[in-house]
Amino acid sequence: MNKRSRVKNVIKRFLYFSLFYLKFFDLSLKILAKVRRQHPCIILLYHRITDKNSKYHNKERAMHHHIKHLEKELPYLKRNYQILTIDEVIQGLKSGMGFKRPSVSITFDDGYLDNYTLAYPILKKHGVPATVYLTTDVIGTSQRIWTDQIEFMLLETRKDQFSLPRLFGDKELRIKTKKEKEQVINEITEALKKRPDAERKEMIVEIKKILNENRNYKNNLESRTMLNWDEVQGMAKDGITIGSHSHTHPILSRMPVQEAKVEIFNSKKIIEENLGIQAKHFAFPNGREEDFSEELRDYCREIGFESVASVIYGTNDPSNTNTFALKRIGATSPIYMLAGELVRLFWKGGI
């Protein structure tokens, strides 16, 4: 972040902090509810929920969101917004009627264990619905999604530096400090997202060899970071919507389309076989516009999905009834930042 961006960020945080604690955002929402008959819905995106015992590197807050922030956010959201299930969002969009109040819906991607151990009790306590999109290949195992495999290998290695000529040429990747490791994790992950899926798999094997990371945690369930099916079933019976997030979390546009369709189909089938319910909602991995295609959207429709969610930033309103192109925003923190972003988007994206 350059100096100008840092200054703008400091000003924005001070402004949001002041307006939040002066109750301006609460008042603004009350005014908005009166002057507009219809409102959009904002779908919030979370991934991991962390606490003081969590061992993660410092990704953006939508990836690693501390439980202390979620504990403040849910009561605030419930007090100021209509919190909808993803089914209610789809119904409102399809009807063309929109939503009677400013509305939000809460989603979690990937299927991390902490969604059950940390987030679920807070959701249950406040009676707040949510959707969890599962990467089915790792559910009930101690395997990690490929992005987390890279994170784990870099955090655990004893090497100080290494090179990856296929990705970075002659550049030496320094990983002596935690900060250096975090930077390299992001560099490798972003580089691999742009490569064909087959090459991405080859590169992960190569990185394992270079870092001498040969540990296999597949059967060591004490080390798991993902949900198991009993936990998923418990949440589903308690009103949490379970959706699909592919089978192995590839970038679907970086693989042959038939293989991408198999990824989508298998994840849906596995969820339905394990839970005995219809999997109606899909969120594609990485979520950017270039990570999916119209052909895959059509395929999702053909096999019985009712929605497809992205991470394209914005609100959802009935002026666009395409439920196969849902927009989501990453849940930021502290609470005054989340409150400010939501109010800004509701005023900007009103109907």
N, C-alpha and C positions, 0 to 999 in steps of 0.2 A: 504494500500500500504506500503510495507516494505521499509527500507532505500535504499537498492540497486535499487529497482524499481523507487523510487523518484528521485534518482540521474540520472538514465537512462532517465527518463522523462524530467528532466531539461536540460540535454544535447541535447536530441532530439528537444525540443522546441527552444533552442538557435540555433541549426543547421538549422532548418527549417526557423526560423525568418531571419537568415543571408542570406540564399540562396534565400529566397523569395524577400527580398528587394534589393539584388544584381542582380535581374532579371535572376537568374540561371534557375529557373523552366521554365520561358518563353522560354529561349534559348533551354533548354533540350527538350521541346515539339516540337520546330521547327526542331530540329535535328531528333527527333523520327519520325516526319511526313515525312521526306525525306528518311530515311533509311529503312522504312517499308512501304510496299504497303497496308497491311491490319492491322487494329487495333481492339482491343476489345472495349466493351462499359462497363462503370461503372454506375450502377444504385445507385443513392444517396437516402438515406432514412431520412426523417424528420417525426416528429409527431406534437407536439405543437410548435407554434411560439409565443414568449412572448415579452412583452414590460415592461416599468417601472410600469405599473398598474397591471401586472399579479400576481396572488397569487398562486404560485406553490412551491413545495419543489424542492431541487436541484438535479434532476436526471441528468444522463449523457446528453451531449449536443444533441445527436440524439433524445432525448425525449423532451427536453425543449431548444429550439434554439432561441436566442434573435434576434429580427427583425434587430437590428443594424448590426449583422453579415450577415444576408441574404441580406441586402441592398448592402453590399460590394461583396458578393459571386456571385450574379447573373451577374453583369457586367464582373467580372473576368472570370467566366465560359463561358460566351458568347464570350468573346474576344479570349479565348484560346482553346475552345473545340467546337465540333459540338454537339448541344443540341437536343436530339431526343425525339419524343413522344414514348410511350411504343409500339405503333403499328409499328413504324419505327424500333425499337429495334428488335421486333419479326420478321419482314420482313428481316432484315439484317442477323439474326441468321439462319432463315430457308433457305435463299438463299445459304448459305455456302460461301458467298463472304466477309463477315465481313464488316468493316466500313472504308471509305477512309481516315478519320481523327480520331484522338483520340476523343472519343465520351462519353457523359454522358447523363443520363436521370434522371429526378427529380420526386420523389414520396413522398406522405404524407400518413401515416397510420391513421386510426380510423375515421376521419371526424370531427375534432375540428372546432369550430366556428372561431377561430383565423386564420385558413387556408383561410377563406373568408375575414375577417376584416383586417388582417395584411399581410398575404403572397400574396393573390390574386392581390391586387393593385400593388405590386412590380413586380410580374410575368407579369402582363399586361403591365406595364410601359416599361419593357425591351423586351417584345415580346417573353417570354420564356415559352415553354409548360411544363406541369406537369401532373401527375396522382394523384388522390385522391382516396384511397381505403376506403370505407364506412363500418362502423359497423351499419347495417341498423336499428336495434332495437331502437337505441337512437337518430336517426335522426328525427328532428322535435319535440323533447321532451326535458324536463329538467332532464331526467335521466342521470346517469353517467355509463360508462363502469365499470365493477366490480373492476378493479385495481384503478380507480379514486374514487370509493366509499370508499375504504380503506383509500386512501390518505385524502379525505375530512373528514372522521370520526376522524382520528387521529389528523389532524390539528385543528379541531374545538372543540374536547373534553376538558373538564376542569379537567379531571382526571390527576393525577401525575404518576400513575402506574396501571398496571392490569396484569392478567395472562391468558394464553390460554393453559390449560393442554393438550388438544388434539394435539396441535402443538409443544409445547415447554416444556411439563412436569411441574416441579415446578418452572421454571424460572420466575422471576418477570420482566416484561417489563416496564422500566422506560421511561416516556414520559413527563417529566417536561419541558425540553427545546426543542426548534425547532430542534436542532441537534439530540437529542434523538428520537424525533418523526420521523424524516427522516430515521434514522437507523431502527426503528421498522417497519415503512411502508415497507421498502425494505425486511426486514426479513419475515414479514407476506406474502407479495406478492410472494416472491420466494418459500416459503414453500407451499403455496396453489397451485402454478403452478404444483407441483409434485403430488398433491392429485387427486383422481378421481373427475370428475366434480360434481357429486352429493354431495360429501363431501365438496367440495369447496363452493357450494351454502349454505349448512347447516352452515358452519363456518362463512360466512358473516352475516347471520342472528344472530348467536351467538355473534359476535363482536358488532353488533348494540345494542343488549340487554345489554351487559357488559358496553358499553360506554354511554348507555342511549341516543343513537342517533336514535330518532324516527321521525325526520322531513321528510316530503314527498314533494319533489320539482317537482313531475311529471307534475303538471299543472301550475307551476309558471314559465312561459317562460322567465321572466326577469332574472332568475338565470341560464339559460341554458349555457352550455359550448360546445355544439355540434351544427353542422349545421342544418338548416331546409331545406325542399325540394325546396323552392323558391330559396334559395342561391345556392344549388347544381345545380338546373336547369340553373340558370344564368351563373355559371361557365362552365357548359357543353356546353351551346350555344356559349360560348366565346372560345372554344377550349380546355378546361381542360378535360382530360380523366377521366371518373368515373369508378372505379373498385369496386370489392367486397372484404370485409374483414371479412366475416361471418355475422351472424345475431346478436348474443349476445357476441361475443368475448371469447368463451371458448377455452381451450387448446384441440384441436380436437382429439388428440390421447388419451386423458384422459376420453373419453366418449364412449359409444357403437357406433360402426361404423355407424349404421343406423341413430342414432341421429346426428352424425357428418354430414352425407349426407344431412339431413334435414336442418341443419344450413347453409350449403353451398347453397343448392337449394333455400331456402327461401330468402336469401340475394340477390341472382341473380334475382329472380322473382320480389322482391320488387323494386329493382333499375329499372328494365325494365318497370314495371307498372307505376312508378312515373315519369320517364324521357322519355318513349317512344323510347328508344334506346336499342341496344343489349349490355349487360354487358359481356365483352370479357376477362377481366383480374381479377385474384384473388390473394390475398396475405393472407397467413394463419396466424392467431394470434400467437404471440410470435416468430414465424419464425425459430426456431431451427430445426435441422434435426429430432430430436426425437418428435417434436410436430405435425408431419404429417406422412403420409404413402403412399406407392405406390398404394394401393387400392383407397385412396382418390384422388390421382393424376389422376388415370384412370377415376374416377367418374367425376372429373372436365372436363376432355376431353369429356366424354360421353354427358354431358349436355350443351356443347357448349362454354366452356372457351377456350381461345387460349394460355393462359399463367398462370403460378403459380409462385409467388414470395416468397422468403424466406428472412431471415436475415443472411444467411450463407455468410461469408465474401469472397469477391473475384470479379473477372471480368467475363464478359460474351463474349465469342467469338465463331465463327462457328465451331471450333473443337469439340464443344459439342452443338448439335442442339436441345437439349431437352429444349424447352421453358417452360416446366412444372417444372423446377428446377432452376429458375433464382436466381442469387446471388445479394445481395445488401450490401452496406456499410453505416454505420451511418455517417451523415454529421457532422464532427467535426468543432470546431472553436478555436481560431480566424482564419482568412482567410489563414494565412501562414501555419497553421497546415493542413487545408483541401488541400491546394495546394501541400504541401509536400507529403501527403498520396496518392493523385491522381497520381502524377508523379512517385512515387515509384511503385505503382501498375501497371501503364502502361508499365514501363520498365520491370517489373517482369513478367507481364502477356501478353506480346506481342505475335504476331502470326508470 
